[in-house]
């Protein structure tokens, strides 16, 4: 029988008879759901099936443009691989989008038909994998919400292609498909008339309903929480506060709600552009129609209004500022507060003494040493970052496509690319091709294109215009009125002669503009800053009527700063390389809501390369991030502050400086406590790096208990671990912890046995260490490393993925592994190699570098390879036969009760010294075979090859990452 069918039989038994039966997870039946808490999306399975299939068939009642956008990259890969498919949609209720059909029609490998009769309402997805047919049947249509956010139930089952289920399913599909109408451009044009007519009727009816239902504005959940925090701050006597809110999340409405709550007699709203002041006043009047309000800008300067909306350029001039007494305004709002360090803002803020001052910005963090937070006494009322705003559906969803920039005559677009390459005809053609391919939500483009240089923006605009587009390039030289007119033209109706398709710019649109109808953003510049990236992305995220989503096309050249892209998209500023790789791997699974993140292979490889090659521990970067955090919290940060504030990975400071104290005492002039002895500094370094690195928590907990009680019993330690983490620790673990805390494992001869003693029942600190703890700075720094280790460990620790000391898919060094396995001392890495069996034959950790470097000896270029996501073909060390002692122990693992935990990394130059924990594994009994391999001198030497069965199938994204070259 075919091996796949044999595995299928086992999987069906697991899925339908007994969950404890061992089988491959890929063939087991699964319930596919969208679950925000567990980051599960139906979309993930659908795209995986599309990527790996040999042929596919899809039947869906509804297909939307956003639904097609979710799988666009997968469909492009199928087209490139010449994989054929059939898609059947329905005209049921005329819900399917004509634009979605247009997108599907570009694929010559897909046959597209539509059922116009019979009210077809089926949702079925079928994928041929050779001898296996995967079937997904349930409730999910081909819409973004159905694939990512809605509560959907879908059953995925695998069946042999000759099975009854497979044949009946495809027979039913083909029957409906044969009776359906082939879709072509002519049919779509006719259908579009019907769809448009019904859509406008539905929208008019919806407006009637909304008019009846909406009798006033109410804060959303996040705004309500922010308002409560503002009230609480004022109740504490605070007179200043800062709101950090992502672009498009309704900062102005939030301030209006708070002003309405506060009821000031005199109010001032300060912005840096007249058009923003006008829109802010409109917002306030929509909420409070009876207020006496007016602008104070340009030719309009009504100082007698109760609510004044002013530009900073006007109000900061002496002749205007002195028109008001210092306490004239009860409440002042400063919008775009990150400009507040400017002389004009400082002048106004120093002059006025309101009862309450509110600052609002999306980007308070500065990289130029300016402390915005101190201007508001470090009172952060609320933070609404991009990820949270997407999760709460405050912004329009987006579909991001990272595509590789073009190579022209062998030259790649890089940081210092020649201007002629940036405007080459081939590149212009590529831009237009991509803009059409990924399109927009409704087929009508209203786009912003961000360039790296002004001359590039101007020339590209000319070349787009020569190809029939209507575009303009805007720079800082253009007047505000002209910019305003261009923005209006971008938002004009389709049939307007003035309508623009695109506006090209460099950075003038990073902030301070409101263009809700923007539905496509193209990025043609390197991502030098996560802040700027999010600012530019935010230009298109504002919700507005009839806008379904934003399309983002990011042309990724060979830029050194490509690693900034995942930092910006996912909001992770830890600069932890493993975190960034995992985010890049997870893509759409991690991004909240129905937004998706997609990369082509070349662009993804470029980002991985940038992550690997860049040094994230440069002193200037660590110092800058420290300063930013210090500004934010208004005090000298400790390690835990970095973690709690979502800042840079605090372990970066330990890796670079040995311990955090070394950094503070050397580089922060405000840190005056430099009284530690050489011994205490050395102990902090050892505890920081070797004990409290968060990879094993037992030593950390024992140390914490001893700092509190000086001595305790084994049973007290056991009880604490049981209560805190829910698992029992045995005596070998306790003895290992005692030895490790005395630095025996790392064999530090100077400080060996310098911390504690034990009589086999009780543990206590020794006097010299107790004396060290009398130094409050030493104790505080030590407690900080303990608190950090507990927080990080708790973040990764999950009962379902915790396996006897290790967390599935977390990374560990060889040293970490042997410490967790209770080895007495850290073995020499050269003696370990790919594996080493413990003296008592209780464990044998296996370390695999999946892609071997070219510089390693031939004798160690073992062919370790995944056969599938639950089986690894593996080779022993060379000069081994089945009778060799180590091979014999592995083959007879059951009688020895040998544990074999598996650790894998992709490459040495990517993962460094750390490996992903893949779970425990067992050798398959009949897989052992003796082979030969050439040694360094070309001589054939014996080696044993076998297959390991993993206790847990490797998660899909990590599996794809590891095996990809």
Secondary structure, 3 states (H helix, E strand, C coil): CCHHHHHHHHHHHHHHCCCCCCCCHHHCCEEECCECCCCECHHHHHHHHHHHCCEEEEEECCECHHHHHHCHHHHHHHHHCCCCEEEEEECHHHCCCHHHHHHHHCCCCEEEEEECCCCCCCEEEEEECCCEEEEEEECCCECHHHHHCCCCCEEEEEEECCCHHHHHHHHHHHHHHHHCEECCHHHHHHHHHHHHHHHHHHHHHHHHHHHHHCCCCCCCHHHHHHHHHHHHHHHCCCCEEEEEECCCCCHHHHHHHHHHHHCCCCEEEEECCHHHHHHHHHHHHHHCCCCCEEEEECCEECCCCCEEEEEHHHHCCHHHHCCCCCCCCCEEEECCHHHCCCHHHHHHHHHCCCCEEEEEECCCCCCCCCCCHHHHCCCEEEEECHHHHHHCCCCCCEEEEEEECCEECCEECECCCCHHHHCCHHHHHHHHHHHHHHCCCCCCCCEEEECCCHHHHHHHHHHHHHCCCCEEECCCCCCHHHHHHHHHHHCCCCCCCCCCCEEEECCCCCCCCCCCCCCEEEECCCCCCHHHHHHHHHCCCCCCCCCCCEEEEEEECECCCCCHHHHHHHCCCCCCHHHHHHHHHHHHHCCCCCCEEEECHHHHHHHHHHHHHCCCCCHHHHHHHHHHHHHHHCCCCCHHHHHHCCCCCCHHHHHHHCCHHHHHHHHCCCCCCCCCCHHHHHHHHHHHHHHCCCCCCHHHHHHHHHHHHCEEEHHHHHHHHHHHHCCCCCHHHHHHHHHHHCCCCCCCCCCCCCCEEECCCEEEECHHHHHHCCCHHHHHHHHHHHHHHHHHHHHHCCHHHEECCEECCCEEEHHHHHHHCCCCCCCCHHHHCCEEECCCCCEEEEEEECCCCCCCCHHHCCCCEEEECCEEEEECCCCCCCCCHHHHHHHCHHHHCCECEEEEECCHHHHCCEEEEEEEEEECHHHCEEEEEECCCCCEEEEEEEEEEECCCCCHHHHHHHHCC
